[in-house]
Amino acid sequence: MSKTVIKIENISKQYKLGVVSTKTVAADINRWWNKLKGKEDPYLKLGEANDRTVVGNSEYVWALKGVDFEVKQGEVLGIIGLNGAGKSTLLKILSRVTTPTTGQITIEGRMASLLEVGTGFHPELTGRENIFLNGAILGMNKKEIKDKFDEIVAFSGVERYIDTPVKRYSSGMYVRLAFAVAAHLEPEILVIDEVLAVGDAEFQKKCLGKMKDVATGGRTVLFVSHNMGAIADLCDRVVILKHGQVYKIGSTEEMINEYINHTLNVNLKDSKTLQDTTLRRGSGELRIVDVKLHNMDNVVQTEFEVEESIKINVKCVKSSPVKEAYFMMALRSSISREIVSSTVKHDISSFCQNQATFNFEMNLTSLQLNEGIYELYYWLGSSQNENPYDVLDNLTTPLKIKRNKNSIKFSGYTLLNSNING
């Protein structure tokens, strides 16, 4: 059984909004005096969960609150959550960039961290000089760095600029070199934040391959990302953080589905219908106020089988006269966040000329998609594609495609075949 190399016990981090420390000398002395006497920090009783979407009543917030979990040697652990969930704060505490307010962390082994573009680099030094500087920061001696130097430069792909000061590097070049140093100097634990998103697709693929190599070599990887495809491809387990607390920990597939279905699916929030939601964009002459998915027997549902046809009923409201109107919808992969299938723009002008409220239907036939969960994207606009009337992106219940025992799982994508019915 693998030994535990990272043990996180009751880690919390409190901040006072807008200031450093507790703002006053008296408050800092009070905190220090209580600690000296063995009493609880009086400021730990204050504060609210770090929910960025609501207005709070306290100037103290908990970026992290009571986080507990362990990481085994050789494990690749993914950490996911919405912006503000506490992911980067946790990694900064692990990397000793900041200290926790409460709790403790036990780490066995040398750790290399890549938290943001340019971490550990001096802008006035060249790429060559920064490799040696960063390597020394990570605890490597000069001989170890020299032995890996050519491999680092080749992996980074910035050979031509290696003797140029890094202040002249693009953000992509910065992260290429920083990742190459962190991954090749053989740390026992590698901590990677979302910074890899700065790199191009080719480099991201190289990085994921390198992290797999690191993990299969018995070393440990902690990986924060919003790219569910990368998380699914790389991680053994996943931790979901929500408002600074551990929401759930489990297998990669289970946690990604949980994140997509619940944590990521902010959708209508407090609104009861699409008509009420403000989470939309567009000029507003036409608005989509309701969308229902049916099977071909007119049963409302959101889960369909591969190759099963889907009937979509759309209800719209017109608040101002329009000369023309077109409707388009698309499916976005909840894993890669990319649009994988879409309709052409359909002319619905005839429905909205004489009616303030109208409905139309689309039949999606021969739906050939992989199993999985897909977010729905709706667009209403003119033929010129400028200033759409209404755009709804992931505001309705995600569409789930499953496979029964008789159906075939397709590996490719096809355009949806659609028909408009009045």
N, C-alpha and C positions, 0 to 999 in steps of 0.2 A: 504493500500500500504506500502511495506517495506521501511524503512528509509535507506538513504545512509550512509554506515559506512566507506567507503574509497572513497575519492575524489582526483583524480590525475589531476592536472592542469598544462599543458605546461611543463612537466618534461623533462629536458635535462641533459645529462652528457657528459662532454668533457674530453678527456685524451690527454696528450702529449706522443707520443710513446717513450718508453724506459726510461722515467724519471718520477719522482714524482713532483707534482706542475708544475711550469713553468720553472724549471731548474735554473734560476738565481734569486738572491735577488732583483735585479733591476726590473725584470719583475713582481715579486710578489708585490713589493712596488707600482709599476705602477698600478697594478690591484686594490690594496687596496685603493690607492689615488683616483682613479676614482669612486670607490664605495662610498667613504666618501663624495665626491662632488656631488653624485647623478647622475653621468654619467654612461653610459653603459660600461660594461667590454669590453675593446678593444680586448680581445682575443676571444670573442664570434663571431667576424666577420671572424675568421679563422676556418679552419677545413673542413673535408670531411665526407660523410656518411661512416659508418663502414661496408664496403663491403670487407670481408677478401679474396675474390677470385681475386681481382685486385690489381695492384701496384698503390698506390696513389702518389700525388704530394705534399701533406702537411704532416707535422709531427704531426698535430693535427687531432684527429678523434672524431666524435660524437658517443659514444656508445648508447646514446638515444637522440632523437631530437623531441621535441614538442609532447610528449605523453600525451593524454587526455582520460580519461574514469572514470566511477564510478562503484562501487560495492555495491550492496544492502545487507542488513542484511539477513543472511540465504542462500545466494547465493553461489554456487560452481562455480567458474570462472576458466576455463582452459586458460593457456597461452602457445602458441606453436610458433614454428619458427625454422629456421635452426640454426646451431651453429654460434654464433656471432651476432644473431639478437637482443640481448639486454635483454633477459629474466632474466638471473641471475643478471645483473646490476640493473634491475628494482626491483627485490625482495630485493636486498641488500639496495637499497634506502628506500624501504618500511619498512625494518627491522631496519633502522637507523645504518646500518653497514658503509655506506658511505653517503655523502650528495650530493644533486643534484647541478649541475652548475646553472641551472635556474629552475623556477617553484616552486610549493609547493604541499604538500600532507596533507590532513586532514584525520585523523584516529580517529574513535570513538570506544573505547573498548581496552581491553588488547590483545596484539598480541603475539603469539608464533611462532617462525620460525625454520625451519630445512633446512638449506641452503647447508650444506656439512657435510661429515662424521666427527663426533667429535665436532660439533659446541657447544661451551659453556662447554665442558668437559675439566678437567685437567688430563693429562695423568698419573700423579703420584698418583691420588686419586682412591679409589675403586669405583666400580659401585654404591654401597650404598651411598658413600659420594657424588658422582657426581649427584645422583638423588636429594639430598637436595640442592647442589650447583646450579644445573640447575633450580630447582624449585624456588629458591630464586631470580635468575636472571630474571625469568619470572614473578616475583612479588607475589609469593605465600608465606604465612607464614608457620612456622614449623608445626603447627597443620594440616593445609590443606595438606601438603606433607605427613605427617604420615598417614592421613586417606586414601590416595590414594596409599601408598607405596606398599602394597601387590598386588594390582591390576596392578600396573605398572610392577612389577617384573614378575608376571605371564604372562602378555601380551608379554613381551620382550623375554621370553623363555631362559633367561640367569641366572636362579636361582643358578645354581651350581657355577657360577663365580662372584656372586654379591659382594663378599668381596675380589675380586682380583683387583689390579690396572688395569685401563682400557687400559693402554699402552700395555698390553698383550692380548687385545681383537683383534679378526679379524675385518676387516672393516664391515662385516655383523653383528657381535655382537654389534659393535659400533652403527650402525644405528638402530638396533633393540631397544637398550636401549634409544637412543636419541628420536626416534619417540614415544616410549611408554611414556616418560616424557612429551613431547610436547602435545600429544593428550589427556592425562589423567588429566592434571592440569587445565582443563576447561578454555582455553582462549576463548575470544569472536571471535578472528580471528586467523585462522591457516594457515601459509604460508609454502608450501612444494615445494622444488626444486627437480630436477631429482634424488636426493640422494637415493630415494627408489629403484632405479634400482640395487643398491648394494645388496639388500636382495634377498633371494631365492623366488621361486614362491609361496610357502606356506605363507611366511611372507608378500609378496606383496598383496596377497589376503586378509590377515587379516587387513593390513593397509587401503586398499580400503574400506573394510567393516566398519572400525573405522571412516574413514573420512565421510562416509555416515551417520553414527550415529551422528557425530559432526554437520553435516549440517542439519539433520532433527531435531536437538535440537535447531534450531534457530541461530546457530553460522555460521560464514562465513569461506569459504575455498578458498585459491588461490593455484592453483596446476599447476606447470610447469612439462611437461613430453614430451618425444618423443614417448611414447607408446600410439598410437591412440586408442587402445582398452580400456586402462584405462581412457583416456579422454572421450571417448564415453560413458563409463559406469557410470562415476561419475559427469560430468559437466553439468550445466544448459546452460551456454553460454561460448563462446571461443573467445579470442583475438589472432589474428595472428600478430606477430611482424616481420618486414622485414627491415633490415639495420637500426635498432634502431628506427623505426617509426611504428605506428599502421597501419597495412595494411588493416585489416578488423576486424569488430566485429559482431558477430551474433550467431545464434543457433548452437548447437554443431554439428549436422549432416551437416549443410550447410558449416560450417567453415572447418570441416575435409575434406570434398570433395574438397573445394577450395584449401586447403593446399596440398592435394595429387595431384590434377590436375595441379596446377600452382606453388605454392611456393616450394613444395617438388620436383617437376618434373624438376630438373636441367638438366637432360638428356644430350642432345647433345650440350648444350650451344651455342657457336658460329658456331659449325660445321653444315653443311647442310645435311650430310649423315652419316650413320654408318661407311662408309669407311674412313671418315675424323676424326672421334672422337679419342681422346687419352684417353678417360675415359674407359679403358678396361685393362685387364691383360692377360698374357699368353706369350708363347715363340714366337709365330708369324708365324710359318710355314704355318698354315692355318688361315685365317681370315674370319669372317662373315661380309659381306659388305652391305647386304640388307636383310630385313625381311618384308614380307607383309602378312597380315591376310585377308582371303577371306571367304565369306560364300560359300555354296555349288553351288551357281550360278556364282561363280568367281567374285563377286563384292567385292572390297577392302573396309574394314570397321574395326572399333575397338570396336564396341558395338554389343553384341550378347545377345540372349535370353537364359534363362535356357533351357537345353537340346538341343540347336541348335548346329549342328556340325560346326567345324571350320577347314578351310584348311590353312595351313601355308606354304608359299613358302620361302625358304632360299637360298640366293646366297652367295657363298664362293669363295675366291681367294687363290691359293696355290703359295707360294713364294719359297718353298724348298721341295724336295722330302720327302714323308712320307710313311712308310710301312703300316700303318693302320690309320683309323680315325673313331671316334664314335661321335655321336651327342646326346645331351640330352637337354631337356628344362623343366622348372618348372614355376609354378605360385606362387607368394608370395603375401600374404594378405597385402594390404596397411594399414590395421588397426593394426594388431598384428605384422607385419613384419616377420611372419613365413611362411615357404613354406607349402602350403596346398595341392598341387597336383603336380605330376611330371611324366615324362615318364621314361621308362627304357632307357639304352644306346643303340642306334641304330647304327649298322655297316654301314657306308657310304663309306668304303674304295674303293669300286668299282667305285665310281663316280670321285674320285680325282686322280686315277693312271695316266691317260693319258691326263688330262685337267688342264690348269692353272686356268680356271674359270668354275664353274659348279653350277647347281641348283638341289635341290631336294625338295619334298613336304612331309608334314605330315598331315594326316587327324585326327582331334581330334573329336571323336564321343561320344555321351552320356555324355556330359560335365555336371556333376552334382555338382554345386557349389551354394553357397548362392549369393544373389544379392550383388553387390559391385564392387569395383575397384581392379584389380590385376596387380601387376608388373610382367614383363616377364624376365625370367632368361635363358640365352643360354650358353651352354658349348660345346666346341669342344676339344677332346683329344684322348688319346690312351686307350686301354683296361686296362692298368695298373693304370689309374687314377692319375698318377703323371705328373707334369709339363704340364698342359693343353696347347693346342695351342692357344685357345682364350676363354675368358670368358666375357660376357656382362651381367651386372646386372642392370636392370631398366634404360636402355639407349634408349628404344623405347617407343612409346605411350602406356600408360597403357591399359590393356584389361578391358572393362566394361561389367559386366553381369547384365542383367535386367530381369524382369519378366513381361510378358504380362498377360492379363486377363484370358487366357486359360491355362497358364503354372503353374507348381507347384514349390514352393520354397523348395528346399531340405535343410535339416539341416546337412547332412553329406558330406564327401568328398570321391571321388573315384579316382583311378589312371586313367589317360587318356589312351584311346585305340588308338593306333597309327599305321599307315602304312607308309612305305617309298615308294615313287614312283620316278623313274628316270626321 
